[in-house]
Amino acid sequence: MDKNFLNDFPILRGKMNGQPLAYLDNGATTQKPESVVRSICGYYGGCNANPHRGVYELSVRATQVYESARKKIANLLNADTREIIFTKNATESLNLVAYSYGLTNLHAGDEILITIAEHHSNLVPWQMVARATGATLNYIYLAADGNLSAQDIATKLTARTKILAVTQISNVLGLINDVKKLAAQAHEVGAIIVVDGAQSVPHIPVDVRDIDADFLAFSGHKMLSPMGIGVLYGKRELLEEMPPFLRGGDMIEYVEEQTTTFAELPQKFEAGTQNVGGAAGLSAAVDYLQSVGFDTVARIERDLTNFAIAELKRLPYVELYGCDAPNKVGIVTFNIRDVHPHDVATILDAQGVAIRAGHHCAQPLMKFLGLNATCRASFYFYNTRRDVERLIEAVQSVRSVMHIA
């Protein structure tokens, strides 16, 4: 029997609108276990100082906290510590690649290939790169089951493609893309692959060497850690050749009046005072997640996802999206006929059930699907079948609340 994870998450034992909380918006952000909160408080209460700058004890401790977190992330991803760059979030990580790699290496006539299912964070920066360099931005569209079109990949990934940018798991449909296969296909034509791992790293094992990702980005807050800390993995040989994204303190070697030489990796990409407290929280989050085990995470999420889909399919007025493919994890996207998703979310909220409603920062995908918005329930290992039952009960009440027969 699984551990009662709720004991570790005080917020999940609380109430919302007078009802017990069923938190089903984990695709947006996850809740934090007490061990993560303690680690953040412990850092600020016991060793707060600027890392890398001082020789006094507190600064040394802060540096140790910060760099031990980097080592932990490197081990999690099977990377070298010099290949791990701390950022604010996955969005900043992807922008770093777009600005430092994309603007430097792309030219008129080159092509960038992304999928129609990308989060805006892995789409808008590539629009910018295309405009600035004269490159062309092309899209891989979806097959009927919601997965990437194999025909589009075969015909659009060509010798002109220089960057393939793809999410490992869609934040809307929850479908897992075979990024290892996509990386091999990209490298075969001389392109690099940029992987958005925001929805994958918290849920499945990700080995950057095995999938052969050139870059991979994720956010800590989607995997139990505080907001404001993110990670970019990049192959060392690529990072070495890229100019810094931000410039200032702690990313320099020497500064003269007219010239500057930059620090070695990873400091070259970490200008200014960093979020050491966030790194401490991320380190504790990795410890907690590894104590749970990705096998347990996958099993719980699969059970909840399948249960939710089966129950929602019983309701004739519910429309489901991307729910028939087997390569799915932790996300159920749906609409209730004749009811706007924002109204659905508001009615569910009154019953203590928190879901996401809107375009999920994926407006091109919404347009491709012929939708303006959807409801999204996203699960994590601390959710229970009772959470799903409460979701179904609340969904069943929506049309009557809206006075729809």
N, C-alpha and C positions, 0 to 999 in steps of 0.2 A: 504494500500500500504506500502511496506517495505521502511525503511529509505534508503537513498542513502549513503551506507557505504563508498563509494569511497572518500567522503569528509573527512573521518577520516584517510585515508591512502595515504599520499603524494606520495609514490613511485608508487602507482597504477594509479595515474593521470599523470605519466610521460610517456616517450617514450622509445622504444628499437629498435635499428637499424632504427631510423627515423619513426617508426610506434607506434601508441598507444599500450601500454602494455596489453596483455591478459595473466595474470599470472596463469598458470594451473599446477603448481608443488607444490601444498600445502601439498601433502603427504610427501614431503622431508622437507620443512620448510614453515612456514606461514609468511606473512608480518606483520608489527607492527603498530598498531594505534598510533596516536599522543599522546594519554594519557599514553601509555606504555613508549614511548620515554621520555616524560616529567618526568615520575616517576623515571626513571633511572638517568636522568640529575639532578633531584631534590635531589636524594640521594647523588650523588657524589658532588653536589654543596652545600648541606646544612647539611649533617650529616655523612660524610664519616669517619669511624673509625673502629677499630677492635672490633667486638661484643664479649660479654661475658668476656672480659679481663679487661676493665678499669672501674673505678668508676666515671670518669669525664663525663661531660654532653654529649659530642659527642659520646662516647662509649655507653652510655645508650641509646641514640637515635638510634644508629646503631643496638643495640640489640633489641630494640622495633620494628624496621622495619623488621628485620630478623624473629623474633618470631611471629609477626603479620601475616607475609606471611605464616608461618607454620600453624597457626590457620586457615587461610583462605583455605588452601589446605585440612586440616583435615575436615573442614565443607563441602567442595566440595565433598569429597569422603565418608563422614559420618564415619570418623575415629577419633581416639584419637590423640592428638598432639604428644604424645610419640611414636606413630606408624608411624610418617612421618619423613623420612630421606631425607635430601637434598643431591643431587649428581650433577655430571656434566650433565648427560643425562640418558636416558633409558638404554643405553649400560652399563654405569658404574653401574647402579642399578641392572641390571641382573647379571653382574659379581660379585657384592657384594654377591648376594644370592648364586651364584655358589661356590665362594670361602669360604664364611663364613658358609653357611648351607650345601651345597653339599659335600664339602671335609670333613666336620666334621661328617656327618651323614650317608653317603653311604659307602658300603663295597662290596667286591667281591660277586657276586651272586644277588645283587640288580639290579633293572632295572629303567632306566629313559625313559619316554615316551614323545616324542614331535611330532609335526605335520610336514609334508613335506613342509608346507607353511610358516614356520617360517623365519623371518628376521635373518640374520646371527648373530645378537646380542643375539637372544634367541636360538641359535643352537651351535655356536662355543664354548661358555663356557661349555655347557653340554658334548661336545666331550672331553674337557679337564678333566672334572670331571670323566667321564667314564674311560679314560685312567689312571688317577691318582688313582682311587679307585678300579678298576677291575669290576665296574658295567657295564651293557650292555645298549647301547643306541638303543632304538627301535623307529619306526616311524608309525604314523597314516597317511595313504595316502588319496587321495581324490576320491569322487564319480564322476560320469560323469558330474554333474552340478557344480563341483568345491567345493562343501561342503565336510566336513570331512566324511569319510566312517564310518557309524554306525557299520558295521561289524568289522572293525579294532578296533574301540573303545571297542566293546564287547569282542573281543578275546585277545587284547593286554594289556588291563588295568586289571592287575591281582594282587594277593597278593604279588608278587615280585616287583611290581611297587612302588617306593618310591617317585618319583617326576613326576608330569605331568606338562609340560611347554607348554603353548599354547598362541597364539595371540588372542586377542578379535576380532580384525578386520584385515584381511590380507592386507598388504601394496601393494600387487600386484593385487589381485582380488577384494578387497573391500568387501569381504563377512564377515558377522558378525557370529561369533561362539557363541553358547549358553554356555557361561562359567559358568553360574549358574548351569546348568545341569551337565556340566563336573566336576565342583567342588564337587557336590553331589556324582557323580560316583567315583571320586578319593578318597574322604573321606571314602566311603563305603569299599574300599579295604585297607585303612590305608595309603594312599598316600597324599602328599600335592600338591596344585596346584599353579603354578607360572604363572601369567598373564602378557603378554606384552600388555600394554594399550596405546602404543605410538600413534596408529591410532584411539583409541576409546575415550579416555578422552577428546580430543578437540572437539568431534563431538556428543557424546551421553551422557546422564547422567550415571554416574558410581557410584554405591553404593557398597563399598567393603563388607559391612556387609550383604547386601541382596544377593550378588553373592557368598559370603562366600569365597572370595579369601584369600589365605594364604600370598601371596606376589603379588604386582602389581607395575609395573614400567611404567613411562612415561617421556617424554621430554617436557620442557616448550616451546622450539622454534617451536614446531608443533601446539601450541595453543596461538599464538600472542606474546609470551614473548621472551626475548633475548636468544641467544645461550649460552650454558655454565651453564644452570641450569636445573636440572632434579629432579625427585622424586622417592623414593621407599617407598611404603606402605608395612608394614609387621605386622602380628599379634604380639601383645606385648609378648605373652608367647614364641613365636619362637625367636623373636629378643633378649629377655632376655638371652636365652641359647646360642646364637651364639657368637663366638669370633669376635673381631673387624676386619674389612677388612683392614684398614690403621691405623697406630699408630704414635703418635706424640703429638703435642700441642692440647689442648682444648678437648681431648677425655679421659683425665686421671682424677683420683681422687687423688692418691698419687703416687709419684715415689721415690723409694729408689735406692741404687746403683745396686742392683741385681733383684729387683722386682717392679712391677707396679700394681696398682689397677685402674680399669677403671671407667669412669663417668657413670652415669645412662643414660637411653634412653632420647632423641635421640642422645645426644652428643657422646655416645660411638662410633658411626659410622660416626662422622663428624670431622675427624682429620684436623688440620691446619686451616689457614684463609679461610673462606668461601666466596662464591660469593654473598655478600649481595646486591650489585647492581642488580644482576640477580634475586634475591628473590623479590626485590622491583618491578622489571618489571613483574615478574610472578604474584605477588599480583594484580597489576593493570590490567594484562591480564585477570585474573579471574573476576575482577569487570566488565570489558568491556564485556566479554563473557556472563556473567550472565545478563547484561543489554540487550543484544541481545536476549537471551533465547534459550535454546536448542531446543525448539519446532520450533522456527524460523530457526535455523541452519539446522535442519533435513528437514524441508519443502523446503527450498531453494536448499539444496544439492540433495534432491530426484528429484525435478523438473529438475535441470540441468543434473543430471545423466540420467534420463529417456529421456530427450530431445536429449542429445548427442548420446545415444545408438540408438534411433530411426533414427536419421539422418545418423549415420555411417552405419547402416544396409541397407540403401538405396544404398550404394556404393558397387558394386559387388567385388571390389578388396580389400576390407577391411575385415580382420579377427578379430573377437572379442573373448575375453576370459573371462569366468565367468560372462557373462552378461545376463544370462537367469534365474538366481535364484532371488527370491524376497528379500532375506535378504542381501541387498547390499546397500552400502553407499559411495557416493562421489568419486569413482574411476572408470575410464573406461580404460581398457587395450586392446590394439589392435596392429595389424601390417598391413602394406600395402604390398600386394603381390609383390614380386620381388624387394623390396627396403629395405635396411638395416635400422633398427630403428634409428641409429645415423644419417643417411642421412635424414631421415624424420624430426628428431628434428632440424637439421641444416637448412633445407628448411623452416620449420615453424618459426624458430628463425628470419630468414631474414624478415619475415612478422609480427614480433612483438608478436608471440605466443610462450610462454615458456612451454614446456612439458618435461617430463623425458624420457630418452631412455637408455636401458641397461638391466642388470639382476636384478636391484633393491635390491641388497644385499640379493638375494634369489636364489642362483644358484641351490641348490637341487630341488627347485620347477620348475625352468626353465627346468632342465633336465627331470623331471617327465612329464612336458607338451610337451616335445620334441622340445623345443625352446632354442635358444641361448640368445635372448634378445627380449624385447617388447617395444612399446611406451606406456606411461601412462599419461593420463590427470587426474588430481586430483583437486577437487573443494573445495571451502570454501564459507561461507555465503556471502562474499563480491564479489564473482563472479556473472556475469549476463548472461542472454541469449545471449547478444551480444558477450560475450567472446566465447560462444559455437559456435555461427554462424561463428565467425572468425576462430575458430579451423576447422570447416567443410570446409570453403572456402580454407583454407591453405592446408588441406588434399587433396582436389580436384585438387590442383595444382601440387602435388608432382610428379606424374608419368610423367606429361608433362615436368617438369623441368629435370627429369632424362631421358627424351627422350624414355619413354616406352609407347608403344601403348596401 
